């Protein structure tokens, strides 16, 4: 019996990520957990995201990486190292470096599923797709014709970042579709909410282990603080 062939979408999916080193990632999860545990939680989130993207029927996958040790889950991904500069400049560099339709996703939404990205894969001819985050940012951005000028100068890590970015696309005359709103993991309450959505994920397992470790529970309250 013949099985139907999967249609490969003619686009590149890029995961933007940093190496999950203690004190360098998910710092707002401390002091509720140690920097080492926060790094393990971040690594679980990244691995879940990479596995979701790896399973998508797309032409190319890229890891836009800040770090030196590439995670095993990125096998089969092309690796593009991030340059210096602010986030808007780095994203501008990425979209200038891409050729052909490109979808960017972050590493802070381990609950990401193929269904969340299905509208892009079903309609890659649309000018742009935008994935808003609950905190006012965005978790995904698709451009049929990549152009870094759409991102440079957008103020990042603010509660109006998403609104400004989407307005930039609309003002450029692009037809912008909207994806589902997802929750970025920044704080412990965020992490708990997301873990409930994906209880069998690597992220949920790392979070459960971190919040019940003797060192964490003995020395730190379950509150969030620090900077992203």
LOPA-814859 format. One record per residue: residue number from 0; residue in three letters; x, y, z negated of N, C-alpha, C in turn. Coordinates in Angstrom, 1 decimal, decimal comma, always signed. Atoms other than C-alpha are relative to their C-alpha. Last residue first. Example, Ala and Ser with C-alpha at 12.3 -4.5 7.8 and 13.67 -1.06 7.14 Angstrom:
<pts>
PT   nr  rest     n_x     n_y     n_z    ca_x    ca_y    ca_z     c_x     c_y     c_z
PT    1   ser    -0,9    -1,1    +0,0   +13,7    -1,1    -7,1    -0,8    +1,1    -0,8
PT    0   ala    +0,9    -1,2    +0,0   +12,3    -4,5    -7,8    +0,9    +1,2    +0,0
</pts>
This chain:
<pts>
PT   nr  rest     n_x     n_y     n_z    ca_x    ca_y    ca_z     c_x     c_y     c_z
PT  227   unk    +0,1    +1,0    -1,0   +16,2   +38,5   -31,2    +1,4    -0,2    +0,6
PT  226   unk    +0,2    -0,6    -1,3   +16,9   +40,4   -34,4    +0,0    -1,1    +1,0
PT  225   unk    -1,1    -0,1    -0,9   +16,7   +39,4   -38,0    -0,4    +0,6    +1,3
PT  224   unk    -0,7    -1,2    +0,1   +13,6   +38,2   -39,9    +1,1    +0,1    +1,0
PT  223   unk    -0,9    -0,3    -1,2   +11,2   +35,4   -40,3    +0,6    +1,4    -0,2
PT  222   unk    +0,4    -1,3    -0,6    +9,7   +33,9   -43,4    +1,0    +0,3    +1,1
PT  221   unk    +0,5    +0,2    -1,3    +9,7   +30,3   -44,7    -0,6    +1,4    +0,5
PT  220   unk    +1,5    +0,0    -0,1   +11,8   +31,0   -47,7    -0,4    -0,1    +1,4
PT  219   unk    +0,6    -1,1    -0,8   +15,5   +30,1   -47,7    -1,5    -0,2    +0,0
PT  218   unk    -0,7    -1,3    +0,0   +17,9   +28,1   -49,9    -0,8    +1,1    +0,6
PT  217   unk    -0,5    -0,3    +1,3   +16,3   +24,8   -51,0    +0,5    +1,4    +0,0
PT  216   unk    +1,0    -0,2    +1,0   +14,0   +24,4   -48,0    +0,5    +0,4    -1,4
PT  215   unk    +1,0    -1,0    -0,3   +16,6   +25,0   -45,5    -1,0    +0,3    -1,1
PT  214   unk    -0,7    -1,3    +0,1   +19,4   +23,0   -47,1    -1,0    +1,1    +0,3
PT  213   unk    -0,3    -0,4    +1,4   +17,1   +20,0   -47,7    +0,6    +1,4    -0,1
PT  212   unk    -1,4    +0,4    +0,5   +15,9   +19,9   -44,1    +0,2    +0,5    -1,4
PT  211   unk    +0,0    +0,9    +1,2   +12,1   +20,1   -43,8    +1,4    -0,4    -0,4
PT  210   unk    +0,8    -0,6    +1,1   +11,8   +23,2   -41,6    -0,1    -0,9    -1,2
PT  209   unk    -0,6    -1,2    +0,5   +14,7   +22,1   -39,3    -0,8    +0,5    -1,2
PT  208   unk    -1,2    +0,4    +0,8   +13,5   +18,5   -38,8    +0,6    +1,2    -0,7
PT  207   unk    +0,4    +0,8    +1,2   +10,0   +19,7   -37,9    +1,2    -0,4    -0,8
PT  206   unk    +0,6    -0,9    +1,0   +11,4   +22,3   -35,5    -0,4    -0,7    -1,3
PT  205   unk    -1,1    -0,8    +0,6   +13,7   +19,9   -33,8    -0,5    +0,9    -1,0
PT  204   unk    -0,8    +0,9    +0,8   +10,8   +17,4   -33,2    +1,2    +0,8    -0,7
PT  203   unk    +0,8    +0,3    +1,2    +8,5   +20,1   -32,0    +0,8    -0,8    -0,9
PT  202   unk    +0,1    -1,2    +0,8   +11,1   +21,4   -29,5    -0,7    -0,3    -1,3
PT  201   unk    -1,3    -0,1    +0,7   +11,9   +17,9   -28,2    +0,0    +1,2    -0,9
PT  200   unk    -1,1    -0,6    -0,7    +8,2   +17,6   -27,4    +1,3    +0,0    -0,8
PT  199   unk    -0,9    +1,1    -0,4    +5,6   +15,1   -28,7    +1,3    +0,6    +0,6
PT  198   unk    -0,6    +0,7    +1,2    +3,7   +17,8   -30,7    +1,0    -1,1    +0,3
PT  197   unk    -0,8    +1,0    -0,6    +3,3   +20,1   -27,7    +0,6    -0,9    -1,1
PT  196   unk    +0,4    +0,2    -1,3    +0,5   +22,5   -28,6    +0,7    -1,1    +0,7
PT  195   unk    +1,3    +0,6    +0,0    +1,1   +22,2   -32,3    -0,6    -0,3    +1,4
PT  194   unk    -0,2    +1,4    +0,3    +4,7   +23,0   -31,7    -1,3    -0,8    -0,1
PT  193   unk    -0,4    +0,7    -1,2    +3,7   +26,2   -30,1    +0,2    -1,5    -0,2
PT  192   unk    +1,1    +0,1    -0,9    +1,8   +27,4   -33,1    +0,3    -0,7    +1,3
PT  191   unk    +1,0    +1,0    +0,5    +4,6   +26,4   -35,5    -1,2    -0,1    +1,0
PT  190   unk    -0,5    +1,3    -0,2    +7,2   +28,2   -33,4    -1,0    -1,1    -0,4
PT  189   unk    +0,1    +0,3    -1,4    +5,2   +31,4   -33,3    +0,4    -1,4    +0,3
PT  188   unk    +1,4    +0,2    -0,3    +4,8   +31,3   -37,1    -0,2    -0,3    +1,5
PT  187   unk    +0,4    +1,3    +0,5    +8,6   +30,8   -37,3    -1,5    -0,3    +0,2
PT  186   unk    +0,0    +0,1    +1,4    +9,4   +33,8   -35,1    -0,5    -1,4    -0,4
PT  185   unk    -1,0    -0,9    +0,6   +10,4   +34,3   -31,5    +0,1    -0,2    -1,5
PT  184   unk    -0,4    +0,4    +1,3    +8,8   +31,5   -29,5    +1,0    +1,0    -0,5
PT  183   unk    -1,5    +0,2    +0,1    +7,1   +33,1   -26,5    +0,3    -0,4    -1,5
PT  182   unk    -0,6    -0,6    +1,2    +3,3   +32,6   -26,4    +1,5    -0,4    +0,1
PT  181   unk    -0,6    +1,0    +0,8    +1,7   +32,1   -22,9    +0,7    +0,7    -1,2
PT  180   unk    -0,8    -0,7    +1,1    -0,7   +34,2   -20,9    +0,5    -1,1    -0,9
PT  179   unk    +0,5    +0,0    +1,3    -1,9   +32,3   -17,8    +0,9    +0,7    -1,0
PT  178   unk    +0,0    +1,4    +0,6    -0,7   +33,4   -14,4    -0,6    +0,1    -1,4
PT  177   unk    -0,3    +0,1    +1,4    -1,6   +36,7   -12,7    -0,1    -1,5    -0,5
PT  176   unk    +0,9    +0,9    +0,6    -1,4   +37,3    -8,9    +0,5    -0,2    -1,5
PT  175   unk    -0,5    +0,7    +1,2    +0,4   +40,4    -7,6    -1,1    -0,9    -0,6
PT  174   unk    +1,2    +0,7    +0,5    -0,2   +41,7    -4,1    +0,5    -1,0    -1,1
PT  173   unk    +0,0    +1,4    +0,0    +2,9   +44,0    -3,7    -1,4    -0,5    -0,5
PT  172   unk    +0,9    +0,5    -1,0    +2,6   +47,6    -2,8    -0,2    -1,5    +0,1
PT  171   unk    -0,8    +0,2    -1,2    +5,7   +48,8    -4,7    -0,9    -0,6    +1,1
PT  170   unk    -0,3    -1,3    -0,6    +3,3   +50,4    -7,3    +0,9    -0,2    +1,3
PT  169   unk    +1,2    -0,5    -0,7    +1,9   +46,9    -7,9    +0,3    +1,3    +0,7
PT  168   unk    +0,4    +0,8    -1,2    +5,3   +45,5    -8,6    -1,1    +0,5    +0,7
PT  167   unk    -1,1    -0,2    -1,0    +6,4   +48,3   -10,9    -0,3    -0,8    +1,2
PT  166   unk    +0,3    -1,3    -0,7    +3,0   +48,2   -12,7    +1,1    +0,2    +1,1
PT  165   unk    +1,1    +0,3    -0,9    +3,7   +44,5   -13,5    -0,4    +1,3    +0,8
PT  164   unk    -0,5    +0,8    -1,1    +7,1   +45,4   -15,0    -1,1    -0,3    +1,1
PT  163   unk    -0,9    -0,8    -0,9    +5,8   +48,3   -17,0    +0,4    -0,9    +1,2
PT  162   unk    +0,8    -1,0    -0,7    +2,9   +46,2   -18,4    +0,8    +0,8    +1,0
PT  161   unk    +0,8    +0,7    -1,0    +5,2   +43,3   -19,2    -0,9    +1,0    +0,8
PT  160   unk    -0,8    +0,4    -1,1    +7,7   +45,5   -21,0    -0,8    -0,7    +1,1
PT  159   unk    +0,5    -0,4    -1,3    +5,1   +47,3   -23,0    +0,8    -0,5    +1,2
PT  158   unk    +1,4    +0,5    -0,2    +5,7   +45,5   -26,3    -0,7    +0,5    +1,2
PT  157   unk    +1,0    -0,9    +0,7    +9,4   +46,0   -25,9    -1,4    -0,5    +0,2
PT  156   unk    +0,2    +0,3    +1,4   +12,2   +43,6   -25,2    -0,8    +1,0    -0,7
PT  155   unk    +0,2    +1,3    +0,4   +13,2   +45,1   -21,8    -0,2    -0,1    -1,5
PT  154   unk    -0,5    +0,2    +1,4   +12,8   +48,5   -20,3    -0,4    -1,3    -0,6
PT  153   unk    +1,1    +0,3    +0,8   +12,4   +48,2   -16,5    +0,5    -0,2    -1,5
PT  152   unk    +0,6    -1,2    +0,6   +15,3   +50,1   -14,9    -1,3    -0,3    -0,8
PT  151   unk    -1,0    -0,9    +0,6   +16,3   +47,3   -12,6    -0,8    +1,2    -0,5
PT  150   unk    -0,2    +0,3    +1,4   +13,4   +44,8   -12,0    +1,0    +1,0    -0,7
PT  149   unk    +1,3    +0,1    +0,7   +11,8   +45,6    -8,7    +0,1    -0,2    -1,5
PT  148   unk    +0,5    -1,3    +0,4   +15,1   +46,8    -7,4    -1,3    +0,0    -0,7
PT  147   unk    -0,4    -0,4    +1,4   +16,4   +43,2    -7,7    -0,5    +1,4    -0,3
PT  146   unk    -0,6    -1,3    -0,1   +14,6   +42,1    -4,5    +0,2    +0,6    -1,4
PT  145   unk    -0,8    -0,5    +1,2   +13,5   +38,6    -3,9    +0,6    +1,3    +0,3
PT  144   unk    -1,2    -0,6    -0,5   +10,9   +38,2    -1,1    +0,8    +0,6    -1,1
PT  143   unk    -0,1    +0,7    -1,3    +8,2   +35,8    -2,2    +1,2    +0,6    +0,7
PT  142   unk    -0,1    -1,0    -1,2    +8,8   +37,2    -5,7    +0,2    -0,8    +1,2
PT  141   unk    -0,2    +0,5    -1,3    +7,7   +35,2    -8,8    +0,0    +1,1    +1,0
PT  140   unk    +0,1    -1,0    -1,1    +8,0   +36,3   -12,4    +0,4    -0,7    +1,3
PT  139   unk    -0,2    +0,5    -1,4    +7,4   +34,1   -15,5    -0,1    +1,2    +1,0
PT  138   unk    -0,7    +1,3    +0,1    +7,5   +34,5   -19,3    +0,3    -0,5    +1,4
PT  137   unk    +0,5    +0,9    -1,0    +6,5   +38,2   -19,5    +0,9    -1,3    -0,1
PT  136   unk    -1,0    +0,2    -1,0    +6,6   +40,8   -22,3    -0,5    -0,9    +1,1
PT  135   unk    +0,0    -1,1    -0,9    +3,7   +42,1   -24,3    +1,1    -0,1    +1,0
PT  134   unk    -0,7    -1,1    +0,7    +4,1   +39,7   -27,3    +0,1    +1,3    +0,9
PT  133   unk    +0,9    -0,6    +1,1    +1,4   +37,4   -25,9    +0,7    +1,2    -0,6
PT  132   unk    -0,2    +0,6    +1,3    +3,5   +36,8   -22,7    -0,9    +0,7    -1,0
PT  131   unk    -0,1    -0,9    +1,2    +2,3   +37,7   -19,2    +0,2    -0,9    -1,3
PT  130   unk    +0,5    +0,7    +1,2    +3,1   +35,5   -16,2    +0,2    +0,8    -1,3
PT  129   unk    -0,5    -0,6    +1,3    +3,3   +37,5   -13,0    -0,6    -0,8    -1,1
PT  128   unk    +0,8    +0,5    +1,1    +3,0   +36,2    -9,4    +0,7    +0,4    -1,3
PT  127   unk    -0,6    +0,1    +1,4    +4,3   +38,1    -6,4    -1,0    -0,7    -0,9
PT  126   unk    -1,1    -0,8    +0,2    +3,8   +38,6    -2,6    +0,7    -0,3    -1,4
PT  125   unk    +0,3    -1,2    +0,7    +1,5   +35,6    -2,2    +1,3    +0,8    -0,3
PT  124   unk    +0,0    -1,1    -1,0    +2,7   +33,1    +0,4    -0,4    +1,3    -0,7
PT  123   unk    -1,3    -0,7    -0,1    +3,7   +30,7    -2,4    +0,1    +1,2    +1,0
PT  122   unk    +0,1    -1,2    -0,8    +0,0   +29,9    -3,0    +1,4    +0,7    +0,0
PT  121   unk    +1,1    +0,1    -1,0    -0,3   +26,3    -4,3    -0,1    +1,2    +0,9
PT  120   unk    -0,3    +1,0    -1,0    +3,1   +26,3    -5,9    -1,1    -0,2    +1,0
PT  119   unk    -1,1    -0,4    -0,8    +2,5   +29,6    -7,6    +0,3    -1,0    +1,1
PT  118   unk    +0,5    -1,1    -1,0    -1,0   +28,7    -8,8    +1,1    +0,4    +0,9
PT  117   unk    +0,7    +0,5    -1,2    +0,4   +25,4   -10,2    -0,4    +1,1    +1,0
PT  116   unk    -0,7    -0,5    -1,2    +2,9   +27,0   -12,6    -0,7    -0,4    +1,3
PT  115   unk    -0,2    -1,4    +0,1    +0,8   +26,7   -15,7    +0,6    +0,6    +1,2
PT  114   unk    +1,2    -0,7    -0,2    -0,4   +23,3   -14,6    +0,1    +1,5    -0,1
PT  113   unk    +0,2    -0,2    -1,5    +3,1   +22,1   -14,3    -1,2    +0,7    +0,3
PT  112   unk    +0,4    +1,2    -0,7    +3,5   +22,8   -18,0    -0,1    +0,2    +1,5
PT  111   unk    +0,2    -0,2    -1,4    +5,2   +25,3   -20,3    -0,3    -1,3    +0,7
PT  110   unk    +1,3    +0,5    -0,4    +4,8   +24,4   -23,9    -0,3    +0,1    +1,4
PT  109   unk    -0,1    +1,5    -0,3    +8,6   +24,9   -24,3    -1,3    -0,7    +0,2
PT  108   unk    +1,4    +0,6    -0,1    +8,0   +28,6   -23,8    +0,1    -1,5    +0,3
PT  107   unk    +0,7    -0,2    +1,3   +11,2   +30,4   -24,9    -1,4    -0,5    +0,0
PT  106   unk    -0,2    +1,2    +0,7   +13,5   +29,2   -22,0    -0,8    +0,0    -1,4
PT  105   unk    -0,9    -0,1    +1,2   +12,3   +31,8   -19,5    +0,1    -1,4    -0,7
PT  104   unk    +0,6    +0,3    +1,3   +10,9   +31,3   -16,0    +1,0    +0,1    -1,1
PT  103   unk    -0,8    +0,0    +1,2   +11,8   +32,8   -12,7    -0,8    -0,3    -1,2
PT  102   unk    +0,8    -0,1    +1,2   +10,1   +31,9    -9,4    +1,0    -0,1    -1,2
PT  101   unk    -0,7    +0,3    +1,2   +11,9   +32,6    -6,1    -0,9    +0,2    -1,2
PT  100   unk    +0,9    -0,1    +1,1   +10,7   +32,7    -2,5    +0,6    -0,6    -1,3
PT   99   unk    +1,2    +0,7    -0,1   +13,7   +32,9    -0,1    -0,8    +0,1    -1,3
PT   98   unk    +0,6    -0,1    -1,4   +17,2   +33,9    -0,7    -1,2    -0,8    +0,0
PT   97   unk    +0,8    +1,0    -0,5   +18,4   +34,6    -4,3    -0,4    +0,3    +1,4
PT   96   unk    -0,8    +1,2    -0,5   +21,4   +36,7    -5,2    -0,8    -1,1    +0,6
PT   95   unk    -0,8    -0,4    -1,2   +19,4   +40,0    -5,3    +0,8    -1,2    +0,6
PT   94   unk    +0,9    +0,0    -1,1   +16,9   +38,3    -7,6    +0,6    +0,5    +1,3
PT   93   unk    +0,5    +1,3    -0,4   +19,6   +37,3   -10,0    -0,9    +0,1    +1,3
PT   92   unk    -1,1    +0,8    -0,6   +21,4   +40,6   -10,0    -0,5    -1,3    +0,5
PT   91   unk    -0,2    -0,6    -1,3   +18,2   +42,4   -10,8    +1,0    -0,7    +0,8
PT   90   unk    +1,1    +0,5    -0,8   +17,6   +40,0   -13,6    +0,0    +0,6    +1,4
PT   89   unk    -0,3    +1,5    -0,3   +21,0   +40,7   -15,0    -1,1    -0,6    +0,9
PT   88   unk    -1,1    +0,1    -1,0   +20,5   +44,5   -14,6    +0,3    -1,5    +0,3
PT   87   unk    +0,5    -0,4    -1,3   +17,1   +44,3   -16,4    +1,0    -0,1    +1,1
PT   86   unk    +0,9    +1,1    -0,5   +18,6   +42,2   -19,2    -0,5    +0,4    +1,4
PT   85   unk    +1,3    +0,2    +0,6   +21,4   +44,7   -19,8    -0,8    -1,0    +0,7
PT   84   unk    +1,0    -1,0    -0,2   +24,9   +44,3   -18,5    -1,3    -0,3    -0,7
PT   83   unk    +0,2    -0,8    +1,2   +27,3   +41,4   -18,0    -1,1    +1,0    +0,3
PT   82   unk    -1,0    -1,1    +0,1   +26,9   +38,8   -15,3    -0,3    +0,8    -1,3
PT   81   unk    +0,4    -1,4    +0,1   +24,9   +35,6   -15,7    +1,1    +1,0    -0,1
PT   80   unk    -0,3    -0,6    +1,3   +26,3   +32,4   -14,4    -0,4    +1,4    +0,0
PT   79   unk    -0,4    -1,3    -0,3   +24,5   +30,6   -11,6    +0,3    +0,7    -1,3
PT   78   unk    -0,3    -0,9    +1,1   +24,2   +26,9   -12,0    +0,5    +1,3    +0,5
PT   77   unk    -1,1    -0,9    -0,3   +22,5   +24,7    -9,4    +0,2    +0,9    -1,2
PT   76   unk    +0,2    -1,4    -0,2   +20,2   +22,2   -11,1    +1,3    +0,6    +0,5
PT   75   unk    +0,8    -0,3    -1,3   +20,4   +18,5   -10,5    -0,3    +1,4    +0,2
PT   74   unk    -0,5    +0,8    -1,1   +21,4   +17,8   -14,1    -0,9    +0,2    +1,2
PT   73   unk    -0,1    -0,8    -1,3   +20,1   +20,7   -16,2    +0,6    -0,8    +1,1
PT   72   unk    +1,3    +0,0    -0,7   +18,9   +18,3   -19,0    +0,0    +0,9    +1,3
PT   71   unk    +0,1    +1,2    -0,9   +22,6   +17,6   -19,8    -1,4    +0,1    +0,7
PT   70   unk    +0,7    +1,1    +0,6   +23,0   +21,2   -21,1    -0,2    -1,1    +1,0
PT   69   unk    +1,3    +0,1    -0,6   +25,7   +23,4   -19,5    -0,8    -1,2    -0,6
PT   68   unk    +0,3    +1,4    +0,1   +28,6   +24,2   -21,8    -1,5    -0,1    +0,5
PT   67   unk    -1,0    +0,8    -0,7   +30,0   +27,6   -20,8    -0,3    -1,5    +0,1
PT   66   unk    -0,7    +1,0    +0,8   +27,4   +30,2   -21,6    +1,0    -0,8    +0,8
PT   65   unk    -1,0    -0,8    +0,8   +24,9   +32,7   -20,2    +0,7    -1,0    -1,0
PT   64   unk    -0,5    +0,4    +1,3   +23,1   +30,6   -17,5    +1,0    +1,0    -0,6
PT   63   unk    -0,7    -1,3    +0,0   +20,8   +31,2   -14,6    +0,5    +0,1    -1,5
PT   62   unk    -0,1    -0,4    +1,4   +19,9   +27,5   -14,2    +0,8    +1,3    +0,0
PT   61   unk    -1,2    -0,8    +0,4   +18,7   +27,0   -10,6    -0,1    +0,2    -1,5
PT   60   unk    +0,1    -0,4    +1,4   +16,2   +24,5    -9,1    +1,4    +0,6    -0,4
PT   59   unk    -1,2    -0,3    +0,6   +15,6   +24,1    -5,3    -0,2    +0,4    -1,5
PT   58   unk    -1,2    +0,2    -0,8   +13,0   +22,8    -2,9    +1,3    +0,1    -0,7
PT   57   unk    -0,5    -1,3    -0,6   +10,1   +22,4    -5,3    +1,4    -0,3    +0,7
PT   56   unk    -0,3    +0,3    -1,4    +8,0   +19,4    -6,4    +0,4    +1,3    +0,8
PT   55   unk    +0,9    -0,7    -1,0    +8,2   +20,1   -10,1    +0,5    -0,4    +1,4
PT   54   unk    +1,1    +0,9    -0,5    +9,7   +17,4   -12,4    -0,8    +0,7    +1,1
PT   53   unk    -0,6    +1,1    -0,7   +13,0   +19,2   -13,0    -1,1    -0,8    +0,7
PT   52   unk    -0,4    -0,5    -1,3   +11,0   +22,3   -14,0    +0,6    -1,1    +0,9
PT   51   unk    +1,2    -0,4    -0,7    +9,3   +20,5   -16,8    +0,3    +0,5    +1,4
PT   50   unk    +0,6    +1,3    -0,5   +12,6   +18,8   -17,8    -1,3    +0,3    +0,7
PT   49   unk    -0,8    +0,5    -1,2   +14,4   +22,2   -17,9    -0,7    -1,3    +0,5
PT   48   unk    +0,2    -0,8    -1,2   +11,7   +23,7   -20,1    +0,7    -0,6    +1,2
PT   47   unk    +1,4    +0,2    -0,4   +11,7   +20,8   -22,6    -0,3    +0,8    +1,3
PT   46   unk    +0,1    +1,3    -0,6   +15,5   +21,0   -22,8    -1,4    -0,3    +0,6
PT   45   unk    -0,7    -0,1    -1,4   +15,5   +24,8   -23,3    -0,1    -1,4    +0,7
PT   44   unk    +0,8    -0,8    -0,9   +13,0   +24,5   -26,2    +0,5    +0,0    +1,4
PT   43   unk    +1,2    +0,7    -0,3   +14,9   +21,7   -27,8    -0,9    +0,7    +1,0
PT   42   unk    -0,4    +1,0    -1,0   +18,1   +23,7   -27,5    -1,1    -0,9    +0,4
PT   41   unk    -0,2    -0,6    -1,3   +16,4   +26,6   -29,2    +0,4    -1,0    +1,1
PT   40   unk    +1,4    -0,3    -0,4   +15,3   +24,4   -32,1    +0,0    +0,7    +1,4
PT   39   unk    +0,5    +1,3    -0,4   +18,9   +23,1   -32,4    -1,5    +0,2    +0,5
PT   38   unk    -0,6    +0,3    -1,3   +20,2   +26,7   -32,4    -0,6    -1,3    +0,5
PT   37   unk    +0,6    -0,9    -1,0   +17,7   +27,6   -35,2    +0,6    -0,3    +1,4
PT   36   unk    +1,3    +0,5    -0,3   +18,9   +24,6   -37,1    -0,7    +0,8    +1,0
PT   35   unk    -0,2    +1,3    -0,7   +22,5   +25,7   -36,9    -1,3    -0,6    +0,4
PT   34   unk    -0,3    -0,2    -1,4   +21,6   +29,3   -37,8    +0,2    -1,2    +0,9
PT   33   unk    -1,4    -0,4    -0,2   +20,0   +28,0   -40,9    +0,2    +0,3    +1,4
PT   32   unk    -0,8    +1,2    -0,2   +16,2   +28,0   -41,3    +1,4    +0,5    +0,2
PT   31   unk    +0,9    +1,2    +0,3   +13,7   +30,5   -42,7    +0,7    -1,3    +0,3
PT   30   unk    -0,6    +1,1    +0,8   +16,6   +32,9   -42,7    -0,9    -1,1    -0,4
PT   29   unk    -0,7    +0,0    +1,3   +16,6   +32,8   -39,8    -0,5    +1,2    -0,8
PT   28   unk    +0,4    +1,2    +0,8   +14,1   +32,1   -37,0    +0,7    -0,1    -1,3
PT   27   unk    +1,2    -0,4    +0,8   +14,6   +35,7   -35,8    -0,6    -1,2    -0,7
PT   26   unk    -0,4    -0,5    +1,3   +18,1   +34,6   -34,8    -1,2    +0,5    -0,8
PT   25   unk    +1,1    +0,2    +0,9   +16,7   +32,4   -32,0    +0,4    +0,5    -1,4
PT   24   unk    +1,4    +0,3    -0,6   +20,0   +32,2   -30,2    -1,0    -0,1    -1,2
PT   23   unk    +0,1    -0,6    -1,3   +23,6   +33,5   -30,9    -1,4    -0,1    +0,6
PT   22   unk    -0,2    -1,4    +0,1   +24,0   +32,8   -34,6    -0,1    +0,8    +1,3
PT   21   unk    +0,5    -0,6    +1,3   +24,4   +29,1   -34,0    +0,4    +1,5    -0,1
PT   20   unk    -1,1    +0,0    +1,0   +25,1   +28,4   -30,2    -0,6    +0,6    -1,3
PT   19   unk    +0,7    +0,1    +1,3   +22,3   +27,4   -27,8    +1,1    -0,1    -1,1
PT   18   unk    -0,5    +1,2    +0,7   +24,0   +28,5   -24,5    -0,5    +0,1    -1,5
PT   17   unk    -1,3    -0,2    +0,6   +21,8   +31,2   -22,9    +0,4    -1,3    -0,8
PT   16   unk    -0,3    +0,5    +1,3   +18,9   +30,7   -20,6    +1,4    +0,4    -0,4
PT   15   unk    -1,0    -0,9    +0,6   +17,1   +31,9   -17,4    +0,2    -0,5    -1,5
PT   14   unk    +0,1    -0,1    +1,4   +15,4   +29,0   -15,6    +1,1    +0,9    -0,5
PT   13   unk    -1,2    -0,4    +0,8   +15,1   +29,6   -11,9    -0,4    +0,0    -1,4
PT   12   unk    +0,4    -0,4    +1,4   +12,6   +27,9    -9,6    +1,3    +0,2    -0,8
PT   11   unk    -1,0    +0,2    +1,1   +13,4   +28,1    -5,9    -0,6    +0,3    -1,3
PT   10   unk    -0,5    -1,1    +0,9   +10,7   +27,9    -3,3    +1,0    -0,5    -0,9
PT    9   unk    -1,3    -0,6    -0,5    +9,4   +25,9    -0,3    +0,4    +1,2    -0,9
PT    8   unk    +0,2    -1,4    -0,2    +6,9   +23,7    -2,2    +1,3    +0,7    +0,4
PT    7   unk    -1,0    -0,7    +0,6    +7,6   +20,0    -1,6    -0,3    +1,5    +0,2
PT    6   unk    -0,3    -1,2    -0,8    +4,4   +18,1    -0,7    +1,0    +0,9    -0,9
PT    5   unk    +0,2    -1,3    +0,8    +4,4   +14,8    -2,5    +0,5    +1,1    +0,9
PT    4   unk    -1,2    -0,8    +0,2    +4,0   +11,9    +0,0    -0,3    +1,3    -0,8
PT    3   unk    -0,1    -1,2    -0,6    +0,9    +9,7    -0,4    +1,3    +0,8    -0,4
PT    2   unk    +0,4    -1,1    +0,9    +1,5    +6,2    -1,5    +0,2    +1,3    +0,7
PT    1   unk    -0,8    -1,2    -0,1    +1,4    +3,3    +1,0    -0,5    +1,1    -1,0
PT    0   unk    +0,8    -1,2    +0,0    +0,0    +0,0    +0,0    +0,9    +1,2    +0,0
</pts>
